[in-house]
């Protein structure tokens, strides 16, 4: 049977060269893709730069005030930092008048974790402003950790 078909004719090998136009198209697409990825990364970094600065401020404040045992001032500073971020992100008219339960409910509605509770309302309303009772180190650390997580994970937009 091999004698009936004959000898196979093999085509010449395809020459490989980067001078073909398809390589220019592929190179152009790769440059565009790289430029797009770079632009998206820069945009993401700029949008979240405030989070980095806020976390640095909170860490510095926590170190400074914990050394001098000013835990009530630490809780106050953490709350004010959250309020400043909320005003900048969601608008002053939504945030400025909120106090107590309304403030905690607003904070919880701006992220998925919803870990601020009634103990935080008591901490913010009574312990900070009452002269006879001060904030303990555990309460301050707990509130500061919640504030830190809120800064990292709060939503960009607030649905009214």
Phi and psi in radians as a Rosetta constraint file:
Dihedral C 1 N 2 CA 2 C 2 CIRCULARHARMONIC -1.082 0.35
Dihedral N 2 CA 2 C 2 N 3 CIRCULARHARMONIC -0.494 0.35
Dihedral C 2 N 3 CA 3 C 3 CIRCULARHARMONIC -1.318 0.35
Dihedral N 3 CA 3 C 3 N 4 CIRCULARHARMONIC -0.438 0.35
Dihedral C 3 N 4 CA 4 C 4 CIRCULARHARMONIC -1.328 0.35
Dihedral N 4 CA 4 C 4 N 5 CIRCULARHARMONIC -0.594 0.35
Dihedral C 4 N 5 CA 5 C 5 CIRCULARHARMONIC -1.346 0.35
Dihedral N 5 CA 5 C 5 N 6 CIRCULARHARMONIC -0.763 0.35
Dihedral C 5 N 6 CA 6 C 6 CIRCULARHARMONIC 1.764 0.35
Dihedral N 6 CA 6 C 6 N 7 CIRCULARHARMONIC -2.971 0.35
Dihedral C 6 N 7 CA 7 C 7 CIRCULARHARMONIC -1.505 0.35
Dihedral N 7 CA 7 C 7 N 8 CIRCULARHARMONIC 2.394 0.35
Dihedral C 7 N 8 CA 8 C 8 CIRCULARHARMONIC -1.277 0.35
Dihedral N 8 CA 8 C 8 N 9 CIRCULARHARMONIC 2.418 0.35
Dihedral C 8 N 9 CA 9 C 9 CIRCULARHARMONIC -1.777 0.35
Dihedral N 9 CA 9 C 9 N 10 CIRCULARHARMONIC 2.006 0.35
Dihedral C 9 N 10 CA 10 C 10 CIRCULARHARMONIC -1.559 0.35
Dihedral N 10 CA 10 C 10 N 11 CIRCULARHARMONIC 2.413 0.35
Dihedral C 10 N 11 CA 11 C 11 CIRCULARHARMONIC -1.302 0.35
Dihedral N 11 CA 11 C 11 N 12 CIRCULARHARMONIC 2.768 0.35
Dihedral C 11 N 12 CA 12 C 12 CIRCULARHARMONIC -1.185 0.35
Dihedral N 12 CA 12 C 12 N 13 CIRCULARHARMONIC 2.642 0.35
Dihedral C 12 N 13 CA 13 C 13 CIRCULARHARMONIC -1.104 0.35
Dihedral N 13 CA 13 C 13 N 14 CIRCULARHARMONIC 2.535 0.35
Dihedral C 13 N 14 CA 14 C 14 CIRCULARHARMONIC -1.314 0.35
Dihedral N 14 CA 14 C 14 N 15 CIRCULARHARMONIC 2.190 0.35
Dihedral C 14 N 15 CA 15 C 15 CIRCULARHARMONIC -1.247 0.35
Dihedral N 15 CA 15 C 15 N 16 CIRCULARHARMONIC 2.413 0.35
Dihedral C 15 N 16 CA 16 C 16 CIRCULARHARMONIC -1.780 0.35
Dihedral N 16 CA 16 C 16 N 17 CIRCULARHARMONIC 2.271 0.35
Dihedral C 16 N 17 CA 17 C 17 CIRCULARHARMONIC -2.723 0.35
Dihedral N 17 CA 17 C 17 N 18 CIRCULARHARMONIC 2.475 0.35
Dihedral C 17 N 18 CA 18 C 18 CIRCULARHARMONIC -1.401 0.35
Dihedral N 18 CA 18 C 18 N 19 CIRCULARHARMONIC 0.014 0.35
Dihedral C 18 N 19 CA 19 C 19 CIRCULARHARMONIC -1.486 0.35
Dihedral N 19 CA 19 C 19 N 20 CIRCULARHARMONIC -0.001 0.35
Dihedral C 19 N 20 CA 20 C 20 CIRCULARHARMONIC -1.324 0.35
Dihedral N 20 CA 20 C 20 N 21 CIRCULARHARMONIC 2.600 0.35
Dihedral C 20 N 21 CA 21 C 21 CIRCULARHARMONIC -1.158 0.35
Dihedral N 21 CA 21 C 21 N 22 CIRCULARHARMONIC -0.430 0.35
Dihedral C 21 N 22 CA 22 C 22 CIRCULARHARMONIC -1.103 0.35
Dihedral N 22 CA 22 C 22 N 23 CIRCULARHARMONIC -0.589 0.35
Dihedral C 22 N 23 CA 23 C 23 CIRCULARHARMONIC -1.179 0.35
Dihedral N 23 CA 23 C 23 N 24 CIRCULARHARMONIC -0.612 0.35
Dihedral C 23 N 24 CA 24 C 24 CIRCULARHARMONIC -1.150 0.35
Dihedral N 24 CA 24 C 24 N 25 CIRCULARHARMONIC -0.709 0.35
Dihedral C 24 N 25 CA 25 C 25 CIRCULARHARMONIC -1.127 0.35
Dihedral N 25 CA 25 C 25 N 26 CIRCULARHARMONIC -0.807 0.35
Dihedral C 25 N 26 CA 26 C 26 CIRCULARHARMONIC -1.084 0.35
Dihedral N 26 CA 26 C 26 N 27 CIRCULARHARMONIC -0.740 0.35
Dihedral C 26 N 27 CA 27 C 27 CIRCULARHARMONIC -1.081 0.35
Dihedral N 27 CA 27 C 27 N 28 CIRCULARHARMONIC -0.738 0.35
Dihedral C 27 N 28 CA 28 C 28 CIRCULARHARMONIC -1.102 0.35
Dihedral N 28 CA 28 C 28 N 29 CIRCULARHARMONIC -0.732 0.35
Dihedral C 28 N 29 CA 29 C 29 CIRCULARHARMONIC -1.128 0.35
Dihedral N 29 CA 29 C 29 N 30 CIRCULARHARMONIC -0.685 0.35
Dihedral C 29 N 30 CA 30 C 30 CIRCULARHARMONIC -1.151 0.35
Dihedral N 30 CA 30 C 30 N 31 CIRCULARHARMONIC -0.680 0.35
Dihedral C 30 N 31 CA 31 C 31 CIRCULARHARMONIC -1.127 0.35
Dihedral N 31 CA 31 C 31 N 32 CIRCULARHARMONIC -0.742 0.35
Dihedral C 31 N 32 CA 32 C 32 CIRCULARHARMONIC -1.111 0.35
Dihedral N 32 CA 32 C 32 N 33 CIRCULARHARMONIC -0.725 0.35
Dihedral C 32 N 33 CA 33 C 33 CIRCULARHARMONIC -1.119 0.35
Dihedral N 33 CA 33 C 33 N 34 CIRCULARHARMONIC -0.749 0.35
Dihedral C 33 N 34 CA 34 C 34 CIRCULARHARMONIC -1.110 0.35
Dihedral N 34 CA 34 C 34 N 35 CIRCULARHARMONIC -0.725 0.35
Dihedral C 34 N 35 CA 35 C 35 CIRCULARHARMONIC -1.123 0.35
Dihedral N 35 CA 35 C 35 N 36 CIRCULARHARMONIC -0.705 0.35
Dihedral C 35 N 36 CA 36 C 36 CIRCULARHARMONIC -1.128 0.35
Dihedral N 36 CA 36 C 36 N 37 CIRCULARHARMONIC -0.784 0.35
Dihedral C 36 N 37 CA 37 C 37 CIRCULARHARMONIC -1.098 0.35
Dihedral N 37 CA 37 C 37 N 38 CIRCULARHARMONIC -0.745 0.35
Dihedral C 37 N 38 CA 38 C 38 CIRCULARHARMONIC -1.080 0.35
Dihedral N 38 CA 38 C 38 N 39 CIRCULARHARMONIC -0.778 0.35
Dihedral C 38 N 39 CA 39 C 39 CIRCULARHARMONIC -1.091 0.35
Dihedral N 39 CA 39 C 39 N 40 CIRCULARHARMONIC -0.734 0.35
Dihedral C 39 N 40 CA 40 C 40 CIRCULARHARMONIC -1.148 0.35
Dihedral N 40 CA 40 C 40 N 41 CIRCULARHARMONIC -0.699 0.35
Dihedral C 40 N 41 CA 41 C 41 CIRCULARHARMONIC -1.140 0.35
Dihedral N 41 CA 41 C 41 N 42 CIRCULARHARMONIC -0.724 0.35
Dihedral C 41 N 42 CA 42 C 42 CIRCULARHARMONIC -1.133 0.35
Dihedral N 42 CA 42 C 42 N 43 CIRCULARHARMONIC -0.736 0.35
Dihedral C 42 N 43 CA 43 C 43 CIRCULARHARMONIC -1.085 0.35
Dihedral N 43 CA 43 C 43 N 44 CIRCULARHARMONIC -0.763 0.35
Dihedral C 43 N 44 CA 44 C 44 CIRCULARHARMONIC -1.113 0.35
Dihedral N 44 CA 44 C 44 N 45 CIRCULARHARMONIC -0.746 0.35
Dihedral C 44 N 45 CA 45 C 45 CIRCULARHARMONIC -1.094 0.35
Dihedral N 45 CA 45 C 45 N 46 CIRCULARHARMONIC -0.767 0.35
Dihedral C 45 N 46 CA 46 C 46 CIRCULARHARMONIC -1.151 0.35
Dihedral N 46 CA 46 C 46 N 47 CIRCULARHARMONIC -0.648 0.35
Dihedral C 46 N 47 CA 47 C 47 CIRCULARHARMONIC -1.166 0.35
Dihedral N 47 CA 47 C 47 N 48 CIRCULARHARMONIC -0.551 0.35
Dihedral C 47 N 48 CA 48 C 48 CIRCULARHARMONIC -1.849 0.35
Dihedral N 48 CA 48 C 48 N 49 CIRCULARHARMONIC 0.170 0.35
Dihedral C 48 N 49 CA 49 C 49 CIRCULARHARMONIC -1.108 0.35
Dihedral N 49 CA 49 C 49 N 50 CIRCULARHARMONIC -0.637 0.35
Dihedral C 49 N 50 CA 50 C 50 CIRCULARHARMONIC -1.092 0.35
Dihedral N 50 CA 50 C 50 N 51 CIRCULARHARMONIC -0.570 0.35
Dihedral C 50 N 51 CA 51 C 51 CIRCULARHARMONIC -1.119 0.35
Dihedral N 51 CA 51 C 51 N 52 CIRCULARHARMONIC -0.759 0.35
Dihedral C 51 N 52 CA 52 C 52 CIRCULARHARMONIC -1.087 0.35
Dihedral N 52 CA 52 C 52 N 53 CIRCULARHARMONIC -0.799 0.35
Dihedral C 52 N 53 CA 53 C 53 CIRCULARHARMONIC -1.152 0.35
Dihedral N 53 CA 53 C 53 N 54 CIRCULARHARMONIC -0.676 0.35
Dihedral C 53 N 54 CA 54 C 54 CIRCULARHARMONIC -1.145 0.35
Dihedral N 54 CA 54 C 54 N 55 CIRCULARHARMONIC -0.717 0.35
Dihedral C 54 N 55 CA 55 C 55 CIRCULARHARMONIC -1.159 0.35
Dihedral N 55 CA 55 C 55 N 56 CIRCULARHARMONIC -0.657 0.35
Dihedral C 55 N 56 CA 56 C 56 CIRCULARHARMONIC -1.117 0.35
Dihedral N 56 CA 56 C 56 N 57 CIRCULARHARMONIC -0.759 0.35
Dihedral C 56 N 57 CA 57 C 57 CIRCULARHARMONIC -1.082 0.35
Dihedral N 57 CA 57 C 57 N 58 CIRCULARHARMONIC -0.763 0.35
Dihedral C 57 N 58 CA 58 C 58 CIRCULARHARMONIC -1.128 0.35
Dihedral N 58 CA 58 C 58 N 59 CIRCULARHARMONIC -0.733 0.35
Dihedral C 58 N 59 CA 59 C 59 CIRCULARHARMONIC -1.116 0.35
Dihedral N 59 CA 59 C 59 N 60 CIRCULARHARMONIC -0.761 0.35
Dihedral C 59 N 60 CA 60 C 60 CIRCULARHARMONIC -1.121 0.35
Dihedral N 60 CA 60 C 60 N 61 CIRCULARHARMONIC -0.740 0.35
Dihedral C 60 N 61 CA 61 C 61 CIRCULARHARMONIC -1.125 0.35
Dihedral N 61 CA 61 C 61 N 62 CIRCULARHARMONIC -0.728 0.35
Dihedral C 61 N 62 CA 62 C 62 CIRCULARHARMONIC -1.098 0.35
Dihedral N 62 CA 62 C 62 N 63 CIRCULARHARMONIC -0.769 0.35
Dihedral C 62 N 63 CA 63 C 63 CIRCULARHARMONIC -1.104 0.35
Dihedral N 63 CA 63 C 63 N 64 CIRCULARHARMONIC -0.794 0.35
Dihedral C 63 N 64 CA 64 C 64 CIRCULARHARMONIC -1.144 0.35
Dihedral N 64 CA 64 C 64 N 65 CIRCULARHARMONIC -0.862 0.35
Dihedral C 64 N 65 CA 65 C 65 CIRCULARHARMONIC -1.335 0.35
Dihedral N 65 CA 65 C 65 N 66 CIRCULARHARMONIC -0.457 0.35
Dihedral C 65 N 66 CA 66 C 66 CIRCULARHARMONIC -1.240 0.35
Dihedral N 66 CA 66 C 66 N 67 CIRCULARHARMONIC -0.565 0.35
Dihedral C 66 N 67 CA 67 C 67 CIRCULARHARMONIC -1.152 0.35
Dihedral N 67 CA 67 C 67 N 68 CIRCULARHARMONIC -0.625 0.35
Dihedral C 67 N 68 CA 68 C 68 CIRCULARHARMONIC -1.688 0.35
Dihedral N 68 CA 68 C 68 N 69 CIRCULARHARMONIC 0.112 0.35
Dihedral C 68 N 69 CA 69 C 69 CIRCULARHARMONIC 1.031 0.35
Dihedral N 69 CA 69 C 69 N 70 CIRCULARHARMONIC 0.713 0.35
Dihedral C 69 N 70 CA 70 C 70 CIRCULARHARMONIC -1.758 0.35
Dihedral N 70 CA 70 C 70 N 71 CIRCULARHARMONIC 1.197 0.35
Dihedral C 70 N 71 CA 71 C 71 CIRCULARHARMONIC -1.265 0.35
Dihedral N 71 CA 71 C 71 N 72 CIRCULARHARMONIC -0.548 0.35
Dihedral C 71 N 72 CA 72 C 72 CIRCULARHARMONIC -1.149 0.35
Dihedral N 72 CA 72 C 72 N 73 CIRCULARHARMONIC -0.676 0.35
Dihedral C 72 N 73 CA 73 C 73 CIRCULARHARMONIC -1.201 0.35
Dihedral N 73 CA 73 C 73 N 74 CIRCULARHARMONIC -0.581 0.35
Dihedral C 73 N 74 CA 74 C 74 CIRCULARHARMONIC -1.114 0.35
Dihedral N 74 CA 74 C 74 N 75 CIRCULARHARMONIC -0.779 0.35
Dihedral C 74 N 75 CA 75 C 75 CIRCULARHARMONIC -1.122 0.35
Dihedral N 75 CA 75 C 75 N 76 CIRCULARHARMONIC -0.722 0.35
Dihedral C 75 N 76 CA 76 C 76 CIRCULARHARMONIC -1.078 0.35
Dihedral N 76 CA 76 C 76 N 77 CIRCULARHARMONIC -0.806 0.35
Dihedral C 76 N 77 CA 77 C 77 CIRCULARHARMONIC -1.120 0.35
Dihedral N 77 CA 77 C 77 N 78 CIRCULARHARMONIC -0.684 0.35
Dihedral C 77 N 78 CA 78 C 78 CIRCULARHARMONIC -1.129 0.35
Dihedral N 78 CA 78 C 78 N 79 CIRCULARHARMONIC -0.735 0.35
Dihedral C 78 N 79 CA 79 C 79 CIRCULARHARMONIC -1.140 0.35
Dihedral N 79 CA 79 C 79 N 80 CIRCULARHARMONIC -0.727 0.35
Dihedral C 79 N 80 CA 80 C 80 CIRCULARHARMONIC -1.161 0.35
Dihedral N 80 CA 80 C 80 N 81 CIRCULARHARMONIC -0.603 0.35
Dihedral C 80 N 81 CA 81 C 81 CIRCULARHARMONIC -1.131 0.35
Dihedral N 81 CA 81 C 81 N 82 CIRCULARHARMONIC -0.764 0.35
Dihedral C 81 N 82 CA 82 C 82 CIRCULARHARMONIC -1.061 0.35
Dihedral N 82 CA 82 C 82 N 83 CIRCULARHARMONIC -0.738 0.35
Dihedral C 82 N 83 CA 83 C 83 CIRCULARHARMONIC -1.156 0.35
Dihedral N 83 CA 83 C 83 N 84 CIRCULARHARMONIC -0.699 0.35
Dihedral C 83 N 84 CA 84 C 84 CIRCULARHARMONIC -1.105 0.35
Dihedral N 84 CA 84 C 84 N 85 CIRCULARHARMONIC -0.756 0.35
Dihedral C 84 N 85 CA 85 C 85 CIRCULARHARMONIC -1.131 0.35
Dihedral N 85 CA 85 C 85 N 86 CIRCULARHARMONIC -0.744 0.35
Dihedral C 85 N 86 CA 86 C 86 CIRCULARHARMONIC -1.112 0.35
Dihedral N 86 CA 86 C 86 N 87 CIRCULARHARMONIC -0.698 0.35
Dihedral C 86 N 87 CA 87 C 87 CIRCULARHARMONIC -1.122 0.35
Dihedral N 87 CA 87 C 87 N 88 CIRCULARHARMONIC -0.716 0.35
Dihedral C 87 N 88 CA 88 C 88 CIRCULARHARMONIC -1.203 0.35
Dihedral N 88 CA 88 C 88 N 89 CIRCULARHARMONIC -0.680 0.35
Dihedral C 88 N 89 CA 89 C 89 CIRCULARHARMONIC -1.456 0.35
Dihedral N 89 CA 89 C 89 N 90 CIRCULARHARMONIC -0.688 0.35
Dihedral C 89 N 90 CA 90 C 90 CIRCULARHARMONIC -1.956 0.35
Dihedral N 90 CA 90 C 90 N 91 CIRCULARHARMONIC -0.058 0.35
Dihedral C 90 N 91 CA 91 C 91 CIRCULARHARMONIC 1.729 0.35
Dihedral N 91 CA 91 C 91 N 92 CIRCULARHARMONIC 2.407 0.35
Dihedral C 91 N 92 CA 92 C 92 CIRCULARHARMONIC -1.072 0.35
Dihedral N 92 CA 92 C 92 N 93 CIRCULARHARMONIC -0.659 0.35
Dihedral C 92 N 93 CA 93 C 93 CIRCULARHARMONIC -1.141 0.35
Dihedral N 93 CA 93 C 93 N 94 CIRCULARHARMONIC -0.433 0.35
Dihedral C 93 N 94 CA 94 C 94 CIRCULARHARMONIC -1.438 0.35
Dihedral N 94 CA 94 C 94 N 95 CIRCULARHARMONIC -0.476 0.35
Dihedral C 94 N 95 CA 95 C 95 CIRCULARHARMONIC -1.895 0.35
Dihedral N 95 CA 95 C 95 N 96 CIRCULARHARMONIC -0.652 0.35
Dihedral C 95 N 96 CA 96 C 96 CIRCULARHARMONIC -1.053 0.35
Dihedral N 96 CA 96 C 96 N 97 CIRCULARHARMONIC -0.585 0.35
Dihedral C 96 N 97 CA 97 C 97 CIRCULARHARMONIC -1.605 0.35
Dihedral N 97 CA 97 C 97 N 98 CIRCULARHARMONIC 0.040 0.35
Dihedral C 97 N 98 CA 98 C 98 CIRCULARHARMONIC -1.439 0.35
Dihedral N 98 CA 98 C 98 N 99 CIRCULARHARMONIC 2.356 0.35
Dihedral C 98 N 99 CA 99 C 99 CIRCULARHARMONIC -2.471 0.35
Dihedral N 99 CA 99 C 99 N 100 CIRCULARHARMONIC 2.723 0.35
Dihedral C 99 N 100 CA 100 C 100 CIRCULARHARMONIC 1.005 0.35
Dihedral N 100 CA 100 C 100 N 101 CIRCULARHARMONIC -2.214 0.35
Dihedral C 100 N 101 CA 101 C 101 CIRCULARHARMONIC -1.079 0.35
Dihedral N 101 CA 101 C 101 N 102 CIRCULARHARMONIC -0.652 0.35
Dihedral C 101 N 102 CA 102 C 102 CIRCULARHARMONIC -1.137 0.35
Dihedral N 102 CA 102 C 102 N 103 CIRCULARHARMONIC -0.695 0.35
Dihedral C 102 N 103 CA 103 C 103 CIRCULARHARMONIC -1.138 0.35
Dihedral N 103 CA 103 C 103 N 104 CIRCULARHARMONIC -0.796 0.35
Dihedral C 103 N 104 CA 104 C 104 CIRCULARHARMONIC -1.133 0.35
Dihedral N 104 CA 104 C 104 N 105 CIRCULARHARMONIC -0.697 0.35
Dihedral C 104 N 105 CA 105 C 105 CIRCULARHARMONIC -1.108 0.35
Dihedral N 105 CA 105 C 105 N 106 CIRCULARHARMONIC -0.706 0.35
Dihedral C 105 N 106 CA 106 C 106 CIRCULARHARMONIC -1.099 0.35
Dihedral N 106 CA 106 C 106 N 107 CIRCULARHARMONIC -0.812 0.35
Dihedral C 106 N 107 CA 107 C 107 CIRCULARHARMONIC -1.048 0.35
Dihedral N 107 CA 107 C 107 N 108 CIRCULARHARMONIC -0.775 0.35
Dihedral C 107 N 108 CA 108 C 108 CIRCULARHARMONIC -1.156 0.35
Dihedral N 108 CA 108 C 108 N 109 CIRCULARHARMONIC -0.502 0.35
Dihedral C 108 N 109 CA 109 C 109 CIRCULARHARMONIC -1.347 0.35
Dihedral N 109 CA 109 C 109 N 110 CIRCULARHARMONIC -0.196 0.35
Dihedral C 109 N 110 CA 110 C 110 CIRCULARHARMONIC -1.720 0.35
Dihedral N 110 CA 110 C 110 N 111 CIRCULARHARMONIC 0.156 0.35
Dihedral C 110 N 111 CA 111 C 111 CIRCULARHARMONIC -2.713 0.35
Dihedral N 111 CA 111 C 111 N 112 CIRCULARHARMONIC 2.896 0.35
Dihedral C 111 N 112 CA 112 C 112 CIRCULARHARMONIC -1.403 0.35
Dihedral N 112 CA 112 C 112 N 113 CIRCULARHARMONIC -0.496 0.35
Dihedral C 112 N 113 CA 113 C 113 CIRCULARHARMONIC -1.220 0.35
Dihedral N 113 CA 113 C 113 N 114 CIRCULARHARMONIC -0.687 0.35
Dihedral C 113 N 114 CA 114 C 114 CIRCULARHARMONIC 0.916 0.35
Dihedral N 114 CA 114 C 114 N 115 CIRCULARHARMONIC 0.869 0.35
Dihedral C 114 N 115 CA 115 C 115 CIRCULARHARMONIC -1.680 0.35
Dihedral N 115 CA 115 C 115 N 116 CIRCULARHARMONIC -0.103 0.35
Dihedral C 115 N 116 CA 116 C 116 CIRCULARHARMONIC -1.313 0.35
Dihedral N 116 CA 116 C 116 N 117 CIRCULARHARMONIC 2.357 0.35
Dihedral C 116 N 117 CA 117 C 117 CIRCULARHARMONIC -2.378 0.35
Dihedral N 117 CA 117 C 117 N 118 CIRCULARHARMONIC -2.917 0.35
Dihedral C 117 N 118 CA 118 C 118 CIRCULARHARMONIC -1.125 0.35
Dihedral N 118 CA 118 C 118 N 119 CIRCULARHARMONIC -0.516 0.35
Dihedral C 118 N 119 CA 119 C 119 CIRCULARHARMONIC -1.123 0.35
Dihedral N 119 CA 119 C 119 N 120 CIRCULARHARMONIC -0.536 0.35
Dihedral C 119 N 120 CA 120 C 120 CIRCULARHARMONIC -1.276 0.35
Dihedral N 120 CA 120 C 120 N 121 CIRCULARHARMONIC -0.594 0.35
Dihedral C 120 N 121 CA 121 C 121 CIRCULARHARMONIC -1.083 0.35
Dihedral N 121 CA 121 C 121 N 122 CIRCULARHARMONIC -0.808 0.35
Dihedral C 121 N 122 CA 122 C 122 CIRCULARHARMONIC -1.097 0.35
Dihedral N 122 CA 122 C 122 N 123 CIRCULARHARMONIC -0.755 0.35
Dihedral C 122 N 123 CA 123 C 123 CIRCULARHARMONIC -1.044 0.35
Dihedral N 123 CA 123 C 123 N 124 CIRCULARHARMONIC -0.778 0.35
Dihedral C 123 N 124 CA 124 C 124 CIRCULARHARMONIC -1.293 0.35
Dihedral N 124 CA 124 C 124 N 125 CIRCULARHARMONIC -0.674 0.35
Dihedral C 124 N 125 CA 125 C 125 CIRCULARHARMONIC -1.460 0.35
Dihedral N 125 CA 125 C 125 N 126 CIRCULARHARMONIC -0.761 0.35
Dihedral C 125 N 126 CA 126 C 126 CIRCULARHARMONIC -1.771 0.35
Dihedral N 126 CA 126 C 126 N 127 CIRCULARHARMONIC -0.867 0.35
Dihedral C 126 N 127 CA 127 C 127 CIRCULARHARMONIC -1.199 0.35
Dihedral N 127 CA 127 C 127 N 128 CIRCULARHARMONIC -0.608 0.35
Dihedral C 127 N 128 CA 128 C 128 CIRCULARHARMONIC -1.264 0.35
Dihedral N 128 CA 128 C 128 N 129 CIRCULARHARMONIC -0.753 0.35
Dihedral C 128 N 129 CA 129 C 129 CIRCULARHARMONIC -1.624 0.35
Dihedral N 129 CA 129 C 129 N 130 CIRCULARHARMONIC -0.231 0.35
Dihedral C 129 N 130 CA 130 C 130 CIRCULARHARMONIC -1.499 0.35
Dihedral N 130 CA 130 C 130 N 131 CIRCULARHARMONIC 2.275 0.35
Dihedral C 130 N 131 CA 131 C 131 CIRCULARHARMONIC -1.388 0.35
Dihedral N 131 CA 131 C 131 N 132 CIRCULARHARMONIC -0.433 0.35
Dihedral C 131 N 132 CA 132 C 132 CIRCULARHARMONIC -1.399 0.35
Dihedral N 132 CA 132 C 132 N 133 CIRCULARHARMONIC -0.401 0.35
Dihedral C 132 N 133 CA 133 C 133 CIRCULARHARMONIC -2.102 0.35
Dihedral N 133 CA 133 C 133 N 134 CIRCULARHARMONIC 2.263 0.35
Dihedral C 133 N 134 CA 134 C 134 CIRCULARHARMONIC -1.869 0.35
Dihedral N 134 CA 134 C 134 N 135 CIRCULARHARMONIC 2.912 0.35
Dihedral C 134 N 135 CA 135 C 135 CIRCULARHARMONIC -1.481 0.35
Dihedral N 135 CA 135 C 135 N 136 CIRCULARHARMONIC 2.352 0.35
Dihedral C 135 N 136 CA 136 C 136 CIRCULARHARMONIC -1.397 0.35
Dihedral N 136 CA 136 C 136 N 137 CIRCULARHARMONIC 2.882 0.35
Dihedral C 136 N 137 CA 137 C 137 CIRCULARHARMONIC -1.127 0.35
Dihedral N 137 CA 137 C 137 N 138 CIRCULARHARMONIC -0.663 0.35
Dihedral C 137 N 138 CA 138 C 138 CIRCULARHARMONIC -1.158 0.35
Dihedral N 138 CA 138 C 138 N 139 CIRCULARHARMONIC -0.741 0.35
Dihedral C 138 N 139 CA 139 C 139 CIRCULARHARMONIC -1.101 0.35
Dihedral N 139 CA 139 C 139 N 140 CIRCULARHARMONIC -0.749 0.35
Dihedral C 139 N 140 CA 140 C 140 CIRCULARHARMONIC -1.141 0.35
Dihedral N 140 CA 140 C 140 N 141 CIRCULARHARMONIC -0.746 0.35
Dihedral C 140 N 141 CA 141 C 141 CIRCULARHARMONIC -1.125 0.35
Dihedral N 141 CA 141 C 141 N 142 CIRCULARHARMONIC -0.748 0.35
Dihedral C 141 N 142 CA 142 C 142 CIRCULARHARMONIC -1.068 0.35
Dihedral N 142 CA 142 C 142 N 143 CIRCULARHARMONIC -0.824 0.35
Dihedral C 142 N 143 CA 143 C 143 CIRCULARHARMONIC -1.155 0.35
Dihedral N 143 CA 143 C 143 N 144 CIRCULARHARMONIC -0.705 0.35
Dihedral C 143 N 144 CA 144 C 144 CIRCULARHARMONIC -1.133 0.35
Dihedral N 144 CA 144 C 144 N 145 CIRCULARHARMONIC -0.669 0.35
Dihedral C 144 N 145 CA 145 C 145 CIRCULARHARMONIC -1.142 0.35
Dihedral N 145 CA 145 C 145 N 146 CIRCULARHARMONIC -0.684 0.35
Dihedral C 145 N 146 CA 146 C 146 CIRCULARHARMONIC -1.117 0.35
Dihedral N 146 CA 146 C 146 N 147 CIRCULARHARMONIC -0.737 0.35
Dihedral C 146 N 147 CA 147 C 147 CIRCULARHARMONIC -1.097 0.35
Dihedral N 147 CA 147 C 147 N 148 CIRCULARHARMONIC -0.717 0.35
Dihedral C 147 N 148 CA 148 C 148 CIRCULARHARMONIC -1.083 0.35
Dihedral N 148 CA 148 C 148 N 149 CIRCULARHARMONIC -0.782 0.35
Dihedral C 148 N 149 CA 149 C 149 CIRCULARHARMONIC -1.151 0.35
Dihedral N 149 CA 149 C 149 N 150 CIRCULARHARMONIC -0.657 0.35
Dihedral C 149 N 150 CA 150 C 150 CIRCULARHARMONIC -1.112 0.35
Dihedral N 150 CA 150 C 150 N 151 CIRCULARHARMONIC -0.752 0.35
Dihedral C 150 N 151 CA 151 C 151 CIRCULARHARMONIC -1.060 0.35
Dihedral N 151 CA 151 C 151 N 152 CIRCULARHARMONIC -0.701 0.35
Dihedral C 151 N 152 CA 152 C 152 CIRCULARHARMONIC -1.238 0.35
Dihedral N 152 CA 152 C 152 N 153 CIRCULARHARMONIC -0.597 0.35
Dihedral C 152 N 153 CA 153 C 153 CIRCULARHARMONIC -2.111 0.35
Dihedral N 153 CA 153 C 153 N 154 CIRCULARHARMONIC 0.110 0.35
Dihedral C 153 N 154 CA 154 C 154 CIRCULARHARMONIC -1.213 0.35
Dihedral N 154 CA 154 C 154 N 155 CIRCULARHARMONIC 2.743 0.35
Dihedral C 154 N 155 CA 155 C 155 CIRCULARHARMONIC -1.313 0.35
Dihedral N 155 CA 155 C 155 N 156 CIRCULARHARMONIC 2.687 0.35
Dihedral C 155 N 156 CA 156 C 156 CIRCULARHARMONIC -1.281 0.35
Dihedral N 156 CA 156 C 156 N 157 CIRCULARHARMONIC -0.678 0.35
Dihedral C 156 N 157 CA 157 C 157 CIRCULARHARMONIC -2.064 0.35
Dihedral N 157 CA 157 C 157 N 158 CIRCULARHARMONIC 2.636 0.35
Dihedral C 157 N 158 CA 158 C 158 CIRCULARHARMONIC -1.983 0.35
Dihedral N 158 CA 158 C 158 N 159 CIRCULARHARMONIC 2.129 0.35
Dihedral C 158 N 159 CA 159 C 159 CIRCULARHARMONIC -1.442 0.35
Dihedral N 159 CA 159 C 159 N 160 CIRCULARHARMONIC 2.037 0.35
